[in-house]
Amino acid sequence: MQSKKLKIALIGYGKMGKTIENLALKKSYEIALRTNRQNPLSNQLSALEGIDVAIEFTNPEIAPENLEFLAKNKIPTICGSTAWLDKFDYITELYKSNQTPFLYASNFSIGVNVFFALNKNLAKIMNSLGDYDIKIIESHHIGKKDAPSGTAISIAEQVISSIDRKSSWTKADTLSEDYIHIESIREADVKGMHEVIYNSSIDQISIKHEAFSREGFASGALTAAEWIIDKNGIFGMNDVFNFEQ
């Protein structure tokens, strides 16, 4: 169990950052830095001194710049920002070259990571059952900018890696034997719902995860921050939870 009283930088101080802060303070951790649009990370170099770990939840426009800055200053980093992964290889190489640990996840919820493990195993079973087509539905609050969500894309990529008849995913509402359709729904204050549906002419199989609050995501991010101390490498939440053997 983590005993060190962490000194944390919250890179992004929106709803998620504030939820993480509340949980961290209950553990007597120190929030030494909070950044937002008015107080950007690039202006806070001196404030990084003594930071044990940074937790980055911003947006795809600013996340790569933040991560580059943190990597070059050798700050262990937990990142939950999505839709920036076209720069993932560049960013992870920076962390490697600076011998600084980095953990990225599209979703930090313990329940979602259980869902990921179930999703992989179910896809392996369904690979030989060609009568079933596959659809993914995700629903989030109206303020979420990326659609599909990063979690939905991760789910789709897991399925594609095991289902030989599927080569990619699409947002388009069209039927295709090669593609998995992801339907994105945006409604007021939905915390997050993801469902994978296997449908045939005779029945339907589905697995679903629904979040009721942001605390599940925040708790997972804080668990990752505790876990990454004294590590070195590029990690995901499976390394933390070790659900898949």
N, C-alpha and C positions, 0 to 999 in steps of 0.2 A: 504494500500500500504506500502511496506517495506521502512522505512525511515532510519534505522540503516546503517551506512557505514561499510559493512562487511569486515572482515579480513579473507581471504580465503587461504587455502592450496590446490594447484593443485597436486594431486597424480597421476602422469602420465602426461608428458609434450610433448605429440605427437601432431598430427594435431587437435584432439579434444580439448586437454588441451589449445593449443594456441588460438583456436577459442573462447573457454570460456573466456580466459584471455582478449581478445580484447573486448568482450561484457562487461565484468566486469569493465574494466578500463573506459569504456564510462560512467558507472554509478558511477565513482569515488570510487569504491571498491579497497581495497588493496590486492594485491597478495603477501602474506608474505612468501610463500614457494612453490617451484617447485621441483618435484622429477622426476628422470628418472633412467635408468639403471646405469649411472655413479654416480648418486647422490641419492641413495636409501633412502626410508623413515626411515629404521631402524637406519640410521646414523644421524637422524635429530630430536632427542627428544627435545633438547632445543629450536628448531625453532617452536615447536608446542605451546609454551606459548602464550596465548592470541588469539589463532585461534578461530574464530567463527564457521567455518564449513570447512570440507574437501570434495573435489569433486574428486572421484576416478574413473579414466578411464585408466586401464592398460590392463592386459591379464590374462587368467585363471591360469597361472603358479604362478604369484606373487600376484594377487588380494587377496586371502584368508589371506596371511601373512600380507599384508598391512591393511586389515580390522581388523584382530586380534590386531595389534599394535594400531590402532586408537581407537578401542573399549576399550582396557585396559587403554588408556590414556584419555578416556572420551571426544573424539572429535566427535561432531555431524557430520554425514557422509552421503553424497549422492554418490551412487555407480552405475556406468553404465557398469562395466565390466561384460562380460557374460561367460557362460560355466564353472562356478565354483560352481554351485548350489548344488552339492553333499555335500557341506560343509555349506549350507545355514542355516540349523537348529543350527549348532554349533556356527556360527558367530552371528546369531540373539540372541541366548541365552547370548552370551557375552555382546552384547549391552544392553539387558534387565537387566542383573545382575549388569552392571555398570551404569544403569539408564541414558543411553545416546541414543538419537534418531538416527535412521538409516532408510534410504529410498533407496530401490533398484528398478530399472526399467530396463527392457531389451531394452526400447526405450523411450527417453525423449521428442520426438517430439509431439507437440500439435496435429498435424494432425494424427499421429499414434495412439494417445490415443483416438481421435474421432473414428478412424478406429476400435480400440479394442471394443468400445461401440457398434458400428454398427455390428461387427462380432458376438458378443454375442447375440444380438437381432435377427440377421438373422439366426443363428444356431438354436435358439429356434423355429423359424418359420419352418425351414427345417427338423426338427426332425421327423415329421410325413410323410414326402415326401420321401419314401424309394426308388423311382426310380432315385433319384439324387445321383451320387457318388461325392466325394469331393477330391479336390487336392489343394495344396498350392505351389506357386512358389515364390521364393525369389532370388533377384539378388543384388550383392554387388561388391565392388572393389576387385581386385585380391590379395590385401594384407590382406584381412580379413581371420583370421585363422580358426574360427569355422564355420562349415557348417553341419546342417542348422544354420542359425542365431538364436540368442536368441529370437529375435522378432518373427521369424517364429515358433519357439517352443511354445512361449506364445500364438500365434494365434491358433496353433493346439490344445493346451491344453484347450483353451476356447471352441473350437468346440466340442472336445471330451466330455467335461463336460455337453453338451446339446444334443448331438446326440447319442441316445441309441445304434445305430448300429455300432458305432466306439469305439474301446477300446484303441487304441494307434496310434502313428505315426511311419513312417518308411522313411529312405532315399532310400531304395531299389526301383528300378523302376519296381515293380511288382504289379499286381492287386490283391487286397484283400478286401473282404467285411468288414473286421474288422479294417483295418488300413487306415489312411490317408497318402497318399504319399506326401512328401515334396521334391520338385525339387530345387536344389541350383545351381545358375549360378554365375560364377566369371568372371567379365570383367573389363577392365581398367577404373578406376576412376568412377565407378557407386556409387552414394551416398547411395542408398538403395531403393529397390522396393519390395513390398509384395502384393500378389494377392491371394485371396481365390476364387476357382472356383467350382460351383455346376453344374455338367453336366449330362444330361439325353439324351435319344435317340431323343428327340424332341426339346430341347432347352438348353440354358446355362445361368446361373446367376453368376455374379462375382462382387466382390468389390476389389478395388485396391488403394494402396497408393504408391506414388513415391516421394522421396525427391530430391530436386534440389541442395541443399547445406548442409553443416554441421551446418549452423547457427540455423536451426530449432531444432536440437538436443541440441546444446549448450545453446540456449535460454531457452529450457525446463529445462535443468539441473540447470541453474542459478535461474530460477523461483523456482525450488524445494529447492535450497539452501536458498533462501530468506524465503520460507514458513516454513522450518523446525526449524527456530530459536525459542527458548522457547517451543518447543514441546517435548514430551517424548513418545517413543513407536517405533514400527516397521511399516513402511508406504510404500505405492506405489504411483504411479502418479495419480491413481484415487482419492486418498485422497487430492491431490493438486488441480486437475481440477474439481473433483466432477461432472463428466459427467453422471454417472449412479445414478439414484434415485431409 
